[in-house]
């Protein structure tokens, strides 16, 4: 059994209506990352200085040394950048979510007081602003626990949201497994919140952003002036707002850092963006915790059949009849690399189709001959499978006139004698007259053409059956 853990389908082609409060067309959510004082520094017990997200081109960590320029840039964020952003957002009446590194918050009591006085949400950004990718699992788990403890001590209440940022492949699982967060944000995978299941518990994910993010002032490709930041934010907003006007409201996250956007030449672009969106109706600018509360109330988790998580017996028992009297198709599909995309009708239908397409001709012929005649003797004797009975009834084939029944019998006989298998068509795609017309047209085809068409119809029937089941 092969299972692929990544979710490549999400909401699919038809994302849900977010139903933002007040009928808002877009939710624009601003995050301010507070990392200053929590970064790599030998004063903090780290092996080297920080090398990430600063205005020093090509910066690298200095092993065993303090990097005075790097420290000064981080200090600017706490000393000047934070207060400039505080004035901007309190003046605009837009609340922020702070992603606060616990050790950084502990070293910035006045800033924490200002955050609380402004009514900003203070979510957790981990214990220290360091890489987690090489941490042993036990160490990362302990760091999460200590971050919660220290955050609660410094802020006065535990964090309700979590974002590590420099995470490992275990971060989402470990943070969700605590059961202590209303939401986690260590993904960048959607324009809407979504639910995941971790250790039997439903966890809300509110995706974050690395592109509508001022970090691109410090990385390549990036921005060198505030106007470029404004243009990118404006373009993102315009597209999402138009989608909201068309009935599909989404969420726009904007990521900020004190030491980056807090510089005068950069914050000018952010200020232009705040002025720009103020000119639109239907713009909701919540904290992330309000998005979490809204989503949990409006779009609670829904338990669904998940084929990729079934054991063999359950999988074959559930889907063994999708291809008529051919459970071996489901048995082989179970062995494919299944994942979340196969928990939806199109995905699982594709897995079954792959099995059929790679089966021998004899096996595929067995599938075709397992199908009943349309409106034939088995139907009259009520010996069809439940699926076939319902399908034939949906097209009115269970209520034929004597003349119609005689014509179907005549065509069934002619078709089977010529091709060696019954006429197969996805009856849910047609009405009675359409089925009869297709029958009369296809009976004249050569057998090779009909064999291919019949196999395609088997795939289509499976797709429609899965639509009803999943």
C-alpha positions in Angstrom: 0.0 0.0 0.0 1.3 3.4 -1.0 -0.1 6.6 0.5 0.8 10.2 -0.5 0.3 12.6 2.4 0.3 15.9 0.5 -3.1 17.4 -0.3 -3.0 18.7 -3.9 -6.7 19.2 -4.3 -8.0 21.3 -1.3 -11.4 22.7 -2.1 -11.1 21.9 -5.8 -12.7 23.9 -8.6 -15.6 25.2 -6.4 -14.3 26.8 -3.2 -16.9 27.5 -0.6 -18.4 30.9 0.0 -16.5 32.3 3.0 -19.6 34.2 4.2 -17.5 36.8 5.8 -19.3 39.0 8.4 -21.4 41.8 7.0 -21.2 40.3 3.5 -17.6 41.4 3.1 -16.1 40.7 -0.3 -12.6 40.1 1.1 -10.8 39.6 4.4 -7.5 41.5 4.5 -5.5 40.3 7.5 -2.2 41.9 8.6 0.4 40.0 10.6 3.3 41.7 12.3 6.1 39.3 13.2 7.8 40.2 16.4 11.2 38.4 16.3 13.6 41.0 17.6 15.4 39.6 20.7 14.5 36.0 19.8 16.9 35.6 16.8 20.1 33.6 16.7 22.7 35.2 18.9 25.4 33.7 21.1 23.9 35.8 23.9 20.9 33.6 23.6 22.9 30.4 23.8 23.0 29.9 20.0 26.1 28.7 18.2 26.2 31.6 15.7 24.7 35.0 14.9 21.6 35.5 12.8 21.8 35.5 9.0 18.1 35.8 7.9 15.8 38.6 7.0 17.8 41.7 7.3 19.1 44.5 5.0 22.6 43.0 4.9 23.0 41.6 1.4 24.2 38.0 1.4 24.4 37.8 5.2 25.6 34.5 6.7 25.7 33.4 10.3 29.0 34.1 12.1 29.9 31.0 14.1 30.8 31.7 17.7 30.7 35.5 17.2 28.2 38.3 17.7 27.4 40.1 14.5 27.1 43.7 15.6 25.5 45.0 12.4 22.9 42.3 12.4 22.1 42.9 16.0 21.7 46.6 15.4 19.3 45.9 12.5 17.1 43.7 14.7 17.3 46.3 17.4 16.0 48.9 15.0 12.9 46.8 14.6 12.1 46.9 18.3 13.3 50.4 19.0 11.9 52.3 16.0 10.1 50.1 13.4 7.6 48.7 15.9 6.4 52.1 17.1 6.1 53.5 13.5 3.9 50.5 12.7 2.0 50.9 15.9 1.2 54.5 15.0 0.2 53.6 11.5 -2.2 50.8 12.4 -3.8 52.3 15.5 -4.3 55.5 13.5 -6.0 53.5 10.7 -8.1 51.6 13.2 -6.9 48.3 11.8 -6.1 45.6 14.4 -3.1 43.3 13.9 -2.2 39.8 14.8 1.3 39.6 16.3 3.3 36.5 15.6 5.3 36.9 18.8 8.5 34.9 19.4 8.2 34.1 23.2 11.8 35.0 24.1 11.5 38.2 22.0 8.3 39.2 23.8 9.9 38.6 27.2 12.6 41.1 26.2 10.1 43.7 25.1 7.7 44.4 27.9 6.7 47.9 26.7 5.9 46.7 23.2 3.8 43.9 24.6 1.9 46.4 26.8 1.3 48.5 23.6 0.1 45.5 21.7 -2.4 44.6 24.4 -3.6 48.2 24.9 -4.3 48.4 21.1 -6.4 45.2 21.3 -4.1 43.3 19.0 -4.0 39.5 19.0 -0.7 38.0 20.2 -0.2 34.6 18.7 2.8 32.4 19.2 5.7 32.5 16.8 7.6 29.8 18.7 10.1 29.9 21.5 13.1 31.3 19.5 13.4 32.6 16.0 15.7 29.8 14.8 15.6 26.9 12.3 13.6 23.8 13.4 14.3 21.5 10.4 17.1 19.7 12.0 15.7 19.5 15.5 14.9 16.1 17.0 11.2 15.6 17.4 11.4 15.6 21.2 13.3 18.9 21.2 10.8 20.6 18.9 7.9 19.3 21.0 9.6 20.6 24.1 10.2 24.0 22.4 6.5 24.3 21.6 5.5 23.5 25.2 8.0 26.0 26.6 6.9 28.7 24.1 3.3 28.3 25.3 4.5 28.5 28.9 6.7 31.5 28.5 4.1 33.3 26.3 1.4 32.8 28.9 3.8 34.2 31.6 4.8 37.3 29.6 1.5 38.1 27.9 -0.9 37.0 30.7 -2.8 34.5 28.6 -1.9 31.6 26.4 -1.7 32.0 22.6 -4.7 30.9 20.6 -2.8 30.8 17.3 0.6 29.3 16.3 3.1 29.9 13.6 6.7 28.6 13.8 7.8 30.0 10.4 11.2 28.3 10.2 9.6 24.9 10.8 10.3 21.3 10.2 8.2 18.7 8.3 6.7 17.8 11.8 5.8 21.3 12.9 2.2 21.3 11.7 1.6 17.9 13.3 3.3 18.8 16.6 1.6 22.1 17.0 -1.8 20.7 16.2 -1.3 17.7 18.4 -1.1 19.9 21.5 -4.8 20.5 21.1 -4.3 24.0 22.5 -4.7 26.2 19.4 -7.8 27.6 17.7 -5.7 27.8 14.5 -2.2 27.1 13.2 -0.6 28.8 10.2 2.5 26.9 9.1 1.1 26.4 5.6 0.9 28.6 2.5 -1.5 26.3 0.6 -4.8 28.2 0.1 -6.7 31.4 0.0 -9.1 30.2 2.7 -8.9 28.5 6.0 -9.3 24.7 6.0 -9.5 21.8 8.4 -7.0 19.0 8.9 -7.3 16.0 11.2 -4.4 15.3 13.5 -4.4 12.4 16.0 -8.2 12.2 15.7 -8.7 15.9 16.4 -9.9 18.5 13.9 -7.5 21.4 13.6 -8.2 24.7 11.8 -5.4 25.9 9.5 -5.3 29.6 8.5 -2.7 29.7 5.7 0.0 32.4 5.8 1.9 34.1 3.0 5.5 34.5 2.0 4.7 36.5 -1.1 2.5 39.4 0.1 5.2 39.8 2.7 7.8 42.4 3.3 10.5 39.7 3.7 11.0 40.2 -0.1 12.8 43.4 0.7 15.6 41.1 2.1 15.5 38.2 -0.4 15.8 37.7 -4.1 13.7 38.1 -6.1 12.4 41.0 -4.1 11.7 44.7 -3.8 13.9 47.7 -3.3 11.3 50.4 -2.8 8.0 50.8 -1.1 6.1 51.4 -4.4 6.9 47.9 -5.5 5.4 46.5 -2.3 2.3 48.7 -2.7 1.9 47.6 -6.4 2.0 43.9 -5.5 -0.4 44.3 -2.6 -2.8 46.3 -4.7 -2.7 43.8 -7.5 -3.4 40.9 -5.1 -6.2 42.9 -3.5 -7.8 43.8 -6.8 -7.9 40.2 -8.0 -9.3 38.8 -4.7 -11.8 41.7 -4.4 -13.1 41.0 -7.9 -13.5 37.3 -7.0 -15.4 38.3 -3.9 -17.7 40.5 -6.0 -18.3 37.4 -8.2 -19.5 35.5 -5.1 -16.3 33.8 -4.0 -14.8 35.9 -1.2 -11.3 34.9 0.0 -8.7 35.9 2.4 -5.6 38.1 1.8 -2.7 37.8 4.3 0.0 40.5 4.5 3.1 39.6 6.4 5.2 42.4 8.1 8.4 42.7 10.1 9.4 45.6 12.3 13.0 45.8 11.1 11.9 45.7 7.4 8.7 47.5 6.7 9.3 49.7 9.7 11.9 51.6 7.7 10.6 55.0 6.4 11.3 54.2 2.7 9.4 50.9 2.9 6.5 51.8 5.1 5.4 54.4 2.6 4.2 51.6 0.3 2.3 50.0 3.1 0.6 53.3 4.0 -0.5 53.7 0.4 -2.0 50.3 0.5 -4.0 51.1 3.7 -5.2 54.3 2.0 -6.2 52.3 -1.1 -8.3 49.6 0.5 -10.0 52.3 2.7 -11.7 53.4 -0.5 -13.6 50.1 -1.0 -16.8 48.9 0.6 -17.0 45.3 1.9 -13.4 45.0 3.2 -13.1 43.2 6.5 -9.7 43.7 8.3 -9.9 41.3 11.2 -7.3 39.7 13.5 -6.6 36.1 12.7 -8.4 34.8 15.8 -11.6 36.4 14.5 -11.2 34.6 11.2 -10.7 31.4 13.2 -13.9 32.0 15.3 -15.9 32.9 12.1 -14.7 29.8 10.2 -15.3 27.4 13.1 -18.9 28.7 13.5 -19.7 29.0 9.8 -17.7 26.2 8.3 -17.2 23.6 11.0 -15.3 20.4 10.1 -17.4 17.8 8.2 -16.6 14.1 8.5 -16.3 12.5 5.1 -15.5 9.1 3.6 -11.8 9.1 3.0 -10.8 6.2 0.7 -7.1 6.9 1.1 -7.3 6.2 4.8 -9.3 3.0 4.6 -7.8 -0.5 5.2 -8.0 -3.0 2.4 -11.1 -4.8 3.6 -13.1 -1.5 4.0 -11.9 -0.1 0.7 -12.8 -3.1 -1.3 -16.1 -3.6 0.5 -17.0 0.0 -0.2 -15.9 0.3 -3.8 -15.7 -3.2 -5.0 -19.1 -2.9 -6.8 -18.3 0.4 -8.5 -17.2 -1.5 -11.6 -19.9 -4.0 -12.2 -19.2 -7.4 -10.6 -15.4 -6.7 -10.8 -14.1 -6.2 -7.2 -10.5 -6.9 -8.5 -10.5 -3.4 -9.9 -10.9 -1.9 -6.4 -8.3 -4.4 -5.0 -5.7 -3.2 -7.5 -6.6 0.5 -7.0 -6.0 0.1 -3.3 -2.3 -0.7 -4.1 -1.8 2.6 -6.0 -0.3 5.7 -4.5 -3.5 7.2 -3.1 -3.8 10.4 -1.2 -6.2 13.2 -0.3 -6.9 13.9 -4.0 -8.4 10.3 -4.2 -10.8 11.0 -1.5 -13.0 12.9 -4.0 -15.0 11.4 -6.9 -12.7 12.5 -9.7 -9.6 11.2 -7.9 -10.9 7.8 -7.0 -12.5 7.4 -10.4 -9.1 8.1 -12.0 -7.5 5.4 -9.8 -10.1 2.8 -10.9 -9.7 3.9 -14.5 -5.9 3.5 -14.3 -6.5 -0.1 -13.2 -8.9 -0.7 -16.1 -6.6 0.9 -18.7 -3.6 -1.3 -17.7 -5.6 -4.5 -17.3 -5.3 -7.2 -20.0 -7.8 -7.3 -22.8 -9.3 -10.5 -21.4 -9.8 -8.8 -18.0 -11.4 -5.8 -19.6 -13.6 -8.1 -21.7 -14.7 -9.7 -18.4 -15.7 -6.4 -17.1 -17.8 -5.7 -20.2 -19.5 -9.0 -20.2 -20.4 -8.6 -16.5 -22.7 -5.8 -17.4 -26.4 -6.5 -18.0 -28.4 -5.8 -21.1 -30.2 -2.5 -21.0 -33.9 -3.2 -20.2 -33.2 -6.9 -20.6 -34.2 -10.1 -18.9 -32.2 -9.4 -15.7 -34.0 -6.1 -15.3 -37.4 -7.8 -15.9 -36.5 -10.4 -13.3 -35.3 -7.7 -10.9 -31.9 -9.3 -10.7 -29.8 -6.2 -11.4 -27.4 -4.7 -8.8 -28.8 -1.9 -6.8 -26.6 0.5 -8.8 -27.8 -0.7 -12.2 -31.4 -0.8 -11.1 -31.3 2.8 -10.0 -29.4 3.9 -13.1 -31.8 2.3 -15.5 -34.8 3.6 -13.6 -33.3 7.1 -13.7 -33.6 7.0 -17.5 -37.1 5.5 -17.5 -35.9 2.1 -18.7 -38.0 0.4 -16.0 -41.2 1.8 -17.6 -41.0 1.0 -21.3 -43.9 0.5 -23.6 -44.3 -2.8 -25.3 -42.9 -1.4 -28.5 -39.9 0.2 -26.8 -39.2 -3.1 -24.9 -39.3 -5.0 -28.2 -36.9 -2.5 -29.9 -34.4 -2.7 -27.0 -34.6 -6.5 -27.1 -33.9 -6.5 -30.8 -31.0 -4.1 -30.4 -29.5 -6.0 -27.5 -29.5 -9.3 -29.5 -28.0 -7.7 -32.6 -25.3 -5.8 -30.6 -24.2 -8.8 -28.5 -24.1 -11.2 -31.4 -22.0 -8.8 -33.4 -19.5 -7.6 -30.7 -19.6 -10.3 -28.0 -20.5 -8.1 -25.1 -23.5 -6.0 -24.0 -24.2 -2.5 -25.1 -22.8 -0.2 -22.3 -23.7 3.4 -21.8 -23.7 5.8 -18.8 -27.5 6.1 -18.7 -27.4 8.9 -16.1 -26.0 11.1 -18.9 -29.0 10.5 -21.2 -32.8 10.2 -21.3 -34.6 7.2 -22.8 -34.7 8.6 -26.4 -31.0 9.6 -26.2 -30.0 6.1 -25.1 -32.1 4.5 -27.9 -30.5 6.8 -30.5 -27.0 6.0 -29.3 -27.8 2.3 -29.3 -29.0 2.5 -32.9 -26.0 4.4 -34.0 -23.3 2.4 -32.2 -24.6 -1.1 -33.2 -23.2 -0.4 -36.7 -19.7 0.3 -35.5 -16.8 -2.2 -35.8 -16.0 -4.3 -32.7 -12.7 -2.6 -32.0 -14.3 0.8 -31.9 -17.1 -0.4 -29.7 -14.7 -2.2 -27.3 -12.9 1.1 -26.7 -16.2 3.1 -26.4 -17.6 0.5 -24.0 -14.5 0.7 -21.8 -14.8 4.5 -21.7 -18.5 4.2 -20.7 -17.5 1.8 -17.9 -15.1 4.6 -16.6 -17.9 7.1 -16.9 -20.4 4.9 -15.0 -17.8 4.5 -12.2 -17.3 8.3 -12.1 -21.1 8.9 -11.7 -21.5 6.2 -9.1 -18.6 7.7 -7.0 -20.3 11.1 -7.3 -23.3 9.7 -5.5 -21.2 7.8 -2.9 -18.6 10.4 -2.0 
